[in-house]
Amino acid sequence: MTHYSKFSQLLTHSSQKLQVVYTLEEQLSIDSPFQRCIVCHIYIKGKPHKYGIKMFELCEAKSGYVYHLEVYTGKHSTNSEHIMAVSVVDRLCDKIKGKGHCVYMDRWFSSPKLFDHLWGCKTKAVGTVMFNRKEMPKQAFLEI
């Protein structure tokens, strides 16, 4: 068993316990903070601190309470970065769908496809966007 799998199991167990003991407010946030660790780490090009543990978190926006988290264990060969972002958000939001929450996210996660999917699950979404993302309608960025 690797250091990553032990760490991941601990976080999965903790995340499940966190979901039982707390009732979330409406406003939530998804983020991917980069944690430093000496024993187990990955390399992420372009980050100020290039070695550490990448986690995806669903938090309450007001208090910062971590409701659900997932450790990044590496990119799947069949997934593009965009598909991975949609699947991460879908997994993190699985237990809050249909409960009237609004999820805020940054440009790495945001896409029309994801927002349509969440809207269909009765979950609102707000996020910054990358205008050059494949699915992004070009007319939304015309100069005024």
C-alpha positions in Angstrom: 0.0 0.0 0.0 1.5 3.3 -1.0 1.6 6.5 1.1 -1.0 8.0 -1.3 -3.5 5.2 -0.9 -3.2 5.3 2.9 -3.6 9.1 2.9 -6.5 8.9 0.5 -8.3 6.3 2.6 -7.9 8.5 5.7 -9.3 11.5 3.9 -12.2 9.5 2.4 -13.2 8.3 5.8 -12.9 11.8 7.3 -14.9 13.3 4.5 -17.7 10.8 5.1 -17.8 11.7 8.8 -17.8 15.4 8.0 -20.9 15.0 5.9 -22.9 13.4 8.7 -22.3 16.0 11.4 -23.0 19.3 9.6 -25.9 20.9 7.7 -24.7 23.1 4.9 -25.8 26.6 4.1 -26.9 27.3 0.5 -23.6 28.9 -0.8 -20.8 26.4 -1.5 -17.4 26.6 -3.1 -15.3 24.1 -5.0 -11.5 24.6 -5.0 -8.3 22.6 -5.5 -5.8 23.8 -2.9 -2.3 22.5 -3.2 -1.0 21.1 0.1 2.7 20.5 0.8 3.8 17.2 2.2 7.3 15.6 2.5 6.5 11.9 2.4 4.2 11.8 -0.6 4.0 14.4 -3.3 3.4 15.1 -7.0 4.9 17.6 -9.4 2.6 20.3 -10.8 4.3 22.5 -13.5 3.5 26.2 -13.3 2.7 26.3 -9.6 4.8 28.4 -7.1 5.2 25.3 -4.9 5.6 22.6 -7.5 5.6 19.5 -5.1 2.7 18.6 -2.8 -0.7 17.0 -2.6 -3.5 18.2 -4.8 -7.0 17.9 -3.4 -10.4 18.9 -4.6 -12.7 20.3 -1.9 -16.4 21.2 -1.7 -16.7 23.7 1.1 -19.3 25.9 2.7 -18.5 29.4 1.3 -19.2 31.3 4.5 -17.4 29.2 7.1 -15.0 27.3 4.9 -16.2 24.0 6.4 -14.9 21.2 4.2 -17.9 19.0 3.4 -16.4 16.7 0.8 -12.8 16.2 -0.5 -11.0 14.0 -2.9 -7.2 13.5 -3.4 -5.9 13.9 -6.9 -4.1 10.6 -7.7 -3.1 11.4 -11.3 -4.7 12.1 -14.7 -6.4 9.3 -16.4 -5.2 8.6 -19.9 -8.7 8.6 -21.3 -9.8 11.9 -19.7 -9.0 15.3 -21.0 -8.5 18.1 -18.4 -12.0 19.4 -19.2 -13.7 16.0 -18.8 -11.8 15.5 -15.5 -13.0 18.9 -14.2 -16.7 17.9 -14.9 -16.3 14.5 -13.3 -14.6 15.9 -10.2 -17.4 18.5 -9.7 -20.0 15.8 -10.3 -18.5 13.5 -7.7 -18.0 16.3 -5.1 -21.6 17.5 -5.6 -23.3 14.1 -5.6 -24.8 14.4 -2.1 -26.0 18.0 -2.4 -27.8 17.8 -5.8 -31.4 18.7 -5.7 -31.2 20.5 -2.3 -31.1 24.1 -3.6 -27.4 24.8 -3.1 -25.4 27.2 -5.3 -21.8 26.1 -6.1 -19.1 28.7 -6.9 -16.0 27.6 -8.8 -13.0 29.0 -10.7 -12.3 28.8 -14.4 -10.6 25.4 -14.3 -13.9 23.8 -13.4 -16.5 26.1 -15.1 -18.0 25.1 -18.4 -21.5 25.3 -20.1 -21.7 21.5 -20.1 -21.1 21.3 -16.3 -23.5 24.2 -15.6 -26.2 22.6 -17.7 -25.7 19.3 -15.9 -25.9 20.9 -12.4 -28.9 22.9 -13.4 -30.6 19.7 -14.5 -29.8 18.3 -11.0 -31.5 21.3 -9.4 -28.1 22.8 -8.3 -27.1 26.3 -9.2 -23.6 27.2 -10.3 -21.5 30.3 -10.7 -18.0 30.6 -12.0 -15.3 32.5 -13.8 -14.7 31.2 -17.3 -12.0 30.7 -19.9 -13.1 32.3 -23.1 -11.0 29.9 -25.2 -12.6 26.8 -23.8 -14.0 24.5 -26.6 -17.6 24.7 -25.6 -17.7 28.4 -24.7 -20.0 30.3 -26.9 -17.9 32.9 -28.8 -20.7 35.5 -28.9 -20.6 35.8 -25.1 -17.2 37.5 -25.4 -17.8 40.0 -28.2 -16.3 43.4 -27.6 -18.7 46.2 -26.8 
